[in-house]
Amino acid sequence: MLDSNLKETAALHPLGLQINLQTPGVSTATLTLSPNDAEPGMHDWIELYNQNGSVGVYRVTNPVTDFNQQLTLTLRHGIDCLADAVLEAQEDYKGAPAALLTRLLNAQKTLVNGVKPWTLGTCAATDDIDVNINYPRLSELLNNIEEQLEGYLFVYDQTVFPWVLNVIEKPSAVDAEFRLNRNVQTLSRTLNDNEMCTQLILSINSKTVKAGVTGTDTIVN
């Protein structure tokens, strides 16, 4: 758990954690804590880890305590803090993606470590886009822009600060490593170019287990 300066305030020991890494879109997670753990509140920052290390800084969007005093947190990736602000304008924008993204990020309201947390890095998309601005939240505008950038993806870099939003070309291939032990009969991997979907389908002891959902990688610890 992190404070507004991204300094660690507590180490959480979840009873359950599910992380949904999504590209495109905003990654989400569900975290369940015991009554003896720290109690993050609305919009607190939490950095999540899996077996490969950090998967990013998220913030609490919906804390719920049940009758057993277990706290379940709904988390959204740190880019979701753009939902806290709107562009005070009502207009149609047509132009370069980099110019609109820069304007959008300049309008951030939430401060982290005393500054606006997101900056624009590389923007590989150069073709003009057409966006209607009608008092939407910045996160809605960001989704609208990403939908129009065919062939490109938003990539969020939180290994540095301020955090960096990059726009890159969609890869034509996916590199992956999957290590298996016993009882595996078959293994197949498919790549759907339209949805950028990677599926791993395992046949184990005549029972088929599918890993992967269209457009979504699901990791459960």
C-alpha positions as CSV (number, residue, x, y, z in Angstrom):
1,M,0.0,0.0,0.0
2,L,1.4,3.4,-1.0
3,D,0.7,6.9,0.1
4,S,0.2,10.0,-2.1
5,N,4.0,10.2,-2.5
6,L,4.2,6.6,-3.6
7,K,6.0,5.6,-0.4
8,E,5.2,2.2,1.1
9,T,2.9,2.4,4.1
10,A,2.1,-1.2,4.6
11,A,2.7,-4.7,3.1
12,L,-0.5,-6.4,2.4
13,H,-1.0,-10.2,2.7
14,P,-4.1,-11.0,0.6
15,L,-6.3,-14.0,1.2
16,G,-7.1,-13.8,-2.5
17,L,-5.9,-11.9,-5.5
18,Q,-7.1,-11.9,-9.1
19,I,-5.5,-9.6,-11.7
20,N,-7.0,-9.1,-15.1
21,L,-4.4,-7.6,-17.5
22,Q,-6.1,-6.1,-20.5
23,T,-4.8,-4.6,-23.7
24,P,-6.5,-2.6,-24.9
25,G,-8.5,-1.2,-22.0
26,V,-7.9,-0.7,-18.3
27,S,-6.5,-3.6,-16.3
28,T,-8.4,-4.4,-13.1
29,A,-7.9,-6.5,-10.0
30,T,-9.9,-7.9,-7.0
31,L,-8.1,-8.1,-3.7
32,T,-9.4,-9.8,-0.5
33,L,-7.8,-8.9,2.9
34,S,-8.2,-10.4,6.3
35,P,-9.5,-8.3,9.3
36,N,-5.9,-8.2,10.6
37,D,-4.5,-6.5,7.6
38,A,-4.3,-2.9,6.8
39,E,-7.5,-1.2,5.5
40,P,-7.0,0.7,2.3
41,G,-9.6,3.3,1.5
42,M,-11.2,4.7,-1.6
43,H,-8.6,5.9,-4.1
44,D,-5.6,4.6,-2.1
45,W,-2.7,3.4,-4.2
46,I,-1.6,-0.3,-4.2
47,E,1.2,-1.8,-6.2
48,L,0.5,-5.4,-7.2
49,Y,2.9,-8.3,-7.9
50,N,2.8,-11.7,-9.5
51,Q,5.5,-14.3,-9.9
52,N,7.3,-12.1,-12.5
53,G,7.4,-9.0,-10.3
54,S,5.3,-5.8,-10.3
55,V,2.3,-5.6,-12.6
56,G,1.7,-1.9,-11.9
57,V,0.3,0.6,-9.5
58,Y,-3.5,0.4,-9.0
59,R,-6.0,2.4,-7.0
60,V,-9.0,1.4,-4.9
61,T,-12.3,2.1,-6.6
62,N,-14.7,0.0,-4.4
63,P,-13.9,-1.3,-0.9
64,V,-16.5,-3.6,0.6
65,T,-16.4,-5.3,4.0
66,D,-18.5,-8.4,4.5
67,F,-20.1,-9.9,7.7
68,N,-16.8,-11.7,8.5
69,Q,-15.0,-8.3,8.4
70,Q,-13.1,-9.4,5.3
71,L,-12.3,-6.5,3.1
72,T,-12.7,-6.9,-0.7
73,L,-11.2,-4.3,-2.9
74,T,-11.9,-3.6,-6.5
75,L,-8.8,-2.0,-8.1
76,R,-8.2,-0.3,-11.4
77,H,-4.9,0.5,-13.1
78,G,-3.4,3.8,-12.2
79,I,-4.3,5.3,-15.6
80,D,-7.9,5.4,-14.2
81,C,-7.0,8.5,-12.2
82,L,-7.8,10.4,-15.4
83,A,-11.4,9.7,-14.6
84,D,-11.2,12.5,-11.9
85,A,-11.1,15.3,-14.4
86,V,-13.0,16.5,-17.5
87,L,-12.0,18.8,-20.3
88,E,-14.1,22.0,-19.9
89,A,-15.0,22.2,-23.6
90,Q,-17.7,21.1,-26.0
91,E,-16.2,20.8,-29.5
92,D,-15.1,18.4,-32.2
93,Y,-11.3,17.9,-32.3
94,K,-9.6,16.7,-35.5
95,G,-5.8,16.5,-35.6
96,A,-2.8,14.6,-34.6
97,P,-3.2,12.0,-31.7
98,A,-0.1,13.3,-29.9
99,A,-1.5,16.9,-29.7
100,L,-4.8,15.7,-28.2
101,L,-3.1,13.3,-25.8
102,T,-0.8,16.0,-24.6
103,R,-3.8,18.3,-24.0
104,L,-5.7,15.6,-22.2
105,L,-2.8,14.8,-19.9
106,N,-2.3,18.5,-19.1
107,A,-5.8,18.6,-17.8
108,Q,-5.2,16.0,-15.0
109,K,-6.5,16.9,-11.6
110,T,-5.2,14.1,-9.4
111,L,-1.7,14.8,-8.1
112,V,0.8,12.0,-7.1
113,N,4.0,13.0,-5.3
114,G,2.8,16.6,-5.9
115,V,2.7,16.4,-9.7
116,K,0.5,15.3,-12.5
117,P,1.3,11.6,-12.6
118,W,1.0,10.8,-16.4
119,T,3.0,12.2,-19.3
120,L,3.1,11.3,-23.0
121,G,6.1,9.4,-24.2
122,T,6.4,7.9,-27.7
123,C,3.4,8.3,-30.0
124,A,3.8,6.1,-33.1
125,A,0.4,7.0,-34.4
126,T,0.5,10.1,-36.7
127,D,-2.8,9.9,-38.8
128,D,-5.4,12.5,-37.7
129,I,-8.3,11.4,-35.6
130,D,-11.7,12.9,-35.1
131,V,-13.0,13.1,-31.5
132,N,-16.1,14.8,-30.0
133,I,-15.4,16.5,-26.7
134,N,-18.7,16.9,-24.8
135,Y,-17.7,17.3,-21.1
136,P,-16.5,13.7,-20.8
137,R,-14.1,12.4,-18.2
138,L,-10.5,12.2,-19.4
139,S,-10.6,8.4,-19.1
140,E,-13.6,8.3,-21.5
141,L,-11.7,10.5,-24.0
142,L,-8.7,8.2,-23.7
143,N,-10.8,5.1,-24.5
144,N,-12.4,7.0,-27.4
145,I,-8.9,7.8,-28.8
146,E,-7.6,4.3,-28.4
147,E,-10.6,2.9,-30.2
148,Q,-9.9,5.1,-33.2
149,L,-6.2,4.3,-33.4
150,E,-6.4,1.1,-35.4
151,G,-3.2,-0.8,-35.4
152,Y,-1.9,0.9,-32.3
153,L,-2.0,0.2,-28.5
154,F,-1.6,2.3,-25.4
155,V,1.2,1.0,-23.2
156,Y,1.6,2.3,-19.6
157,D,5.1,2.5,-18.1
158,Q,5.1,2.7,-14.3
159,T,8.8,1.8,-13.8
160,V,9.6,5.5,-13.9
161,F,7.9,8.6,-12.5
162,P,6.0,10.5,-13.7
163,W,4.4,7.5,-15.3
164,V,4.5,7.4,-19.1
165,L,1.8,6.7,-21.6
166,N,3.2,5.4,-24.9
167,V,1.4,4.7,-28.2
168,I,3.0,1.8,-30.1
169,E,2.2,-0.3,-33.1
170,K,0.3,-3.5,-32.4
171,P,2.8,-6.4,-32.5
172,S,2.4,-8.9,-35.3
173,A,3.5,-11.8,-33.1
174,V,3.4,-12.7,-29.4
175,D,6.4,-14.1,-27.5
176,A,5.5,-16.4,-24.7
177,E,6.9,-19.2,-22.6
178,F,4.8,-21.8,-20.9
179,R,6.3,-24.5,-18.7
180,L,4.4,-27.7,-18.0
181,N,4.9,-30.8,-15.9
182,R,3.2,-34.1,-16.1
183,N,0.0,-35.4,-17.7
184,V,-0.1,-33.0,-20.6
185,Q,-1.4,-34.6,-23.8
186,T,-1.6,-31.7,-26.2
187,L,-0.8,-28.0,-26.3
188,S,-1.9,-25.4,-28.9
189,R,-1.6,-21.6,-29.1
190,T,-3.5,-19.4,-31.4
191,L,-3.3,-15.6,-32.2
192,N,-6.4,-13.7,-33.3
193,D,-5.2,-10.7,-35.3
194,N,-8.5,-8.8,-34.9
195,E,-8.8,-9.1,-31.1
196,M,-5.1,-9.6,-30.3
197,C,-6.1,-12.7,-28.4
198,T,-3.7,-15.4,-27.3
199,Q,-5.2,-18.7,-26.2
200,L,-3.5,-21.7,-24.6
201,I,-5.6,-24.8,-24.7
202,L,-4.3,-27.8,-22.7
203,S,-5.5,-31.3,-22.7
204,I,-4.8,-32.9,-19.3
205,N,-6.0,-36.4,-18.5
206,S,-8.7,-36.1,-21.1
207,K,-9.9,-32.9,-19.5
208,T,-9.5,-29.7,-21.5
209,V,-8.4,-26.5,-19.7
210,K,-8.5,-23.2,-21.5
211,A,-6.2,-20.4,-20.4
212,G,-6.9,-16.9,-21.8
213,V,-10.0,-14.9,-22.7
214,T,-10.4,-12.8,-25.8
215,G,-8.5,-9.6,-25.3
216,T,-7.8,-10.5,-21.7
217,D,-5.1,-12.3,-19.8
218,T,-6.3,-13.6,-16.4
219,I,-3.8,-14.3,-13.6
220,V,-5.0,-15.8,-10.3
221,N,-2.6,-16.1,-7.3
